[in-house]
Amino acid sequence: MSLNVKNTDTLGLITALATRLKTTKVQAINDAVAMRLQSLDRPACPDVDSLLEAIWADQTPDEKQAVRDRMAELYDEKGLPT
């Protein structure tokens, strides 16, 4: 089976990639498509809340208490910044 690339911009990109990788154009296309497919299979980046929850879950009880202590220093008894 063959692939005929008629778009000059695409051909230029393929040539540039093959040159940088010191490989053939076919191998450059193969590598690029494989990498793109892998990136599509990866889960999306987690949101900030998910990251913070994961960090909190990994903390030791002492580390969690240190965070609570620091939060207590930042806010008064009414929950307002000090």
Backbone as CSV, one residue per row, in Angstrom:
resi,resn,N_x,N_y,N_z,CA_x,CA_y,CA_z,C_x,C_y,C_z
1,MET,0.848,-1.170,0.000,0.000,0.000,0.000,0.893,1.231,0.000
2,SER,0.470,2.243,-0.696,1.304,3.435,-0.781,0.544,4.654,-0.299
3,LEU,1.304,5.680,0.020,0.750,6.956,0.440,1.436,8.025,-0.385
4,ASN,0.638,8.830,-1.058,1.177,9.880,-1.895,0.823,11.223,-1.263
5,VAL,1.816,11.930,-0.754,1.585,13.219,-0.107,1.737,14.308,-1.156
6,LYS,0.634,14.997,-1.433,0.648,16.035,-2.453,0.741,17.437,-1.860
7,ASN,0.469,17.555,-0.573,0.513,18.854,0.088,1.969,19.203,0.384
8,THR,2.445,20.303,-0.195,3.863,20.657,-0.050,4.219,21.031,1.395
9,ASP,3.291,21.642,2.106,3.560,21.975,3.514,3.748,20.704,4.343
10,THR,2.865,19.739,4.132,2.950,18.470,4.853,4.237,17.737,4.501
11,LEU,4.568,17.729,3.235,5.801,17.070,2.803,7.020,17.747,3.431
12,GLY,6.989,19.064,3.529,8.090,19.780,4.174,8.225,19.418,5.646
13,LEU,7.081,19.284,6.323,7.117,18.893,7.740,7.666,17.479,7.904
14,ILE,7.246,16.590,7.050,7.730,15.205,7.102,9.234,15.164,6.855
15,THR,9.675,15.900,5.861,11.106,15.944,5.539,11.904,16.511,6.703
16,ALA,11.415,17.596,7.297,12.113,18.203,8.427,12.196,17.233,9.605
17,LEU,11.093,16.545,9.892,11.094,15.587,10.994,12.057,14.435,10.718
18,ALA,12.025,13.903,9.526,12.924,12.801,9.171,14.382,13.237,9.272
19,THR,14.672,14.447,8.861,16.043,14.959,8.931,16.502,15.077,10.378
20,ARG,15.648,15.648,11.217,16.022,15.807,12.634,16.177,14.468,13.341
21,LEU,15.331,13.506,12.966,15.408,12.189,13.589,16.462,11.293,12.950
22,LYS,17.028,11.791,11.839,18.008,11.000,11.071,17.418,9.637,10.703
23,THR,16.243,9.702,10.104,15.539,8.486,9.716,14.846,8.710,8.371
24,THR,14.107,7.725,7.937,13.386,7.859,6.672,12.079,8.627,6.894
25,LYS,11.518,9.096,5.807,10.235,9.788,5.886,9.137,8.845,6.373
26,VAL,9.186,7.606,5.903,8.186,6.620,6.326,8.267,6.396,7.830
27,GLN,9.489,6.244,8.353,9.643,6.023,9.790,9.234,7.264,10.574
28,ALA,9.529,8.438,10.040,9.133,9.680,10.705,7.611,9.779,10.795
29,ILE,6.929,9.433,9.712,5.461,9.438,9.728,4.948,8.422,10.730
30,ASN,5.521,7.236,10.712,5.106,6.172,11.625,5.269,6.618,13.077
31,ASP,6.417,7.185,13.404,6.671,7.639,14.772,5.707,8.749,15.183
32,ALA,5.492,9.699,14.279,4.618,10.830,14.589,3.177,10.376,14.806
33,VAL,2.695,9.481,13.970,1.325,9.000,14.115,1.189,8.174,15.391
34,ALA,2.172,7.336,15.680,2.131,6.530,16.905,2.113,7.421,18.144
35,MET,2.939,8.456,18.152,2.972,9.372,19.294,1.648,10.111,19.439
36,ARG,1.069,10.520,18.327,-0.214,11.238,18.376,-1.312,10.334,18.915
37,LEU,-1.326,9.081,18.482,-2.323,8.136,18.979,-2.155,7.898,20.480
38,GLN,-0.901,7.798,20.933,-0.646,7.636,22.368,-1.156,8.834,23.148
39,SER,-0.943,10.024,22.617,-1.395,11.223,23.332,-2.912,11.272,23.419
40,LEU,-3.604,10.756,22.420,-5.065,10.721,22.459,-5.573,9.694,23.464
41,ASP,-4.788,8.660,23.717,-5.189,7.616,24.664,-4.929,8.002,26.115
42,ARG,-4.075,9.003,26.329,-3.784,9.434,27.698,-4.993,10.145,28.280
43,PRO,-5.212,9.964,29.587,-6.319,10.700,30.197,-6.030,12.198,30.196
44,ALA,-7.087,12.970,30.186,-6.948,14.428,30.205,-6.282,14.855,31.507
45,CYS,-5.668,16.011,31.493,-5.046,16.544,32.694,-6.104,16.740,33.773
46,PRO,-5.794,16.331,34.995,-6.774,16.503,36.065,-6.956,17.974,36.414
47,ASP,-8.119,18.293,36.945,-8.369,19.676,37.345,-7.668,19.958,38.678
48,VAL,-7.615,21.195,39.053,-6.895,21.626,40.255,-7.462,20.952,41.497
49,ASP,-8.788,20.879,41.599,-9.400,20.253,42.774,-8.974,18.797,42.919
50,SER,-8.924,18.076,41.806,-8.500,16.674,41.858,-7.053,16.557,42.307
51,LEU,-6.209,17.447,41.806,-4.804,17.432,42.215,-4.655,17.726,43.710
52,LEU,-5.387,18.730,44.189,-5.302,19.071,45.609,-5.827,17.942,46.485
53,GLU,-6.903,17.295,46.063,-7.424,16.152,46.813,-6.402,15.017,46.861
54,ALA,-5.726,14.764,45.759,-4.714,13.713,45.720,-3.531,14.056,46.631
55,ILE,-3.129,15.323,46.625,-2.030,15.751,47.494,-2.439,15.597,48.954
56,TRP,-3.652,16.039,49.282,-4.132,15.953,50.654,-4.188,14.492,51.115
57,ALA,-4.644,13.604,50.236,-4.750,12.185,50.571,-3.383,11.570,50.861
58,ASP,-2.335,12.109,50.271,-0.984,11.567,50.466,-0.272,12.129,51.694
59,GLN,-0.895,13.099,52.365,-0.237,13.723,53.514,-0.331,12.834,54.753
60,THR,0.683,12.912,55.575,0.651,12.217,56.857,-0.238,13.008,57.812
61,PRO,-0.681,12.397,58.908,-1.473,13.147,59.883,-0.752,14.396,60.400
62,ASP,0.549,14.311,60.616,1.317,15.474,61.074,1.325,16.583,60.025
63,GLU,1.466,16.209,58.757,1.453,17.208,57.686,0.078,17.863,57.574
64,LYS,-0.971,17.071,57.718,-2.327,17.627,57.671,-2.546,18.607,58.827
65,GLN,-2.039,18.252,60.003,-2.190,19.143,61.151,-1.412,20.438,60.934
66,ALA,-0.250,20.354,60.330,0.532,21.557,60.041,-0.233,22.492,59.105
67,VAL,-0.932,21.932,58.138,-1.742,22.753,57.232,-2.884,23.403,58.011
68,ARG,-3.544,22.620,58.860,-4.643,23.185,59.669,-4.136,24.311,60.568
69,ASP,-2.972,24.110,61.175,-2.397,25.140,62.044,-2.111,26.411,61.256
70,ARG,-1.561,26.259,60.068,-1.251,27.427,59.233,-2.528,28.145,58.814
71,MET,-3.559,27.384,58.470,-4.841,27.986,58.104,-5.416,28.771,59.281
72,ALA,-5.268,28.247,60.487,-5.769,28.934,61.679,-5.066,30.270,61.874
73,GLU,-3.803,30.349,61.482,-3.051,31.602,61.595,-3.512,32.633,60.567
74,LEU,-4.041,32.167,59.450,-4.429,33.066,58.367,-5.813,33.686,58.570
75,TYR,-6.679,33.025,59.330,-8.056,33.482,59.477,-8.434,33.586,60.950
76,ASP,-9.290,34.558,61.269,-9.746,34.720,62.660,-10.909,33.773,62.922
77,GLU,-11.503,33.859,64.125,-12.583,32.948,64.524,-13.848,33.113,63.681
78,LYS,-13.973,34.243,62.990,-15.134,34.462,62.107,-14.858,34.017,60.669
79,GLY,-13.642,33.515,60.414,-13.279,33.071,59.073,-12.790,34.184,58.179
80,LEU,-12.478,35.325,58.770,-11.980,36.456,57.998,-10.462,36.499,58.036
81,PRO,-9.832,37.009,56.982,-8.357,37.098,56.987,-7.874,37.954,58.147
82,THR,-6.778,37.535,58.754,-6.222,38.313,59.869,-5.321,39.405,59.371
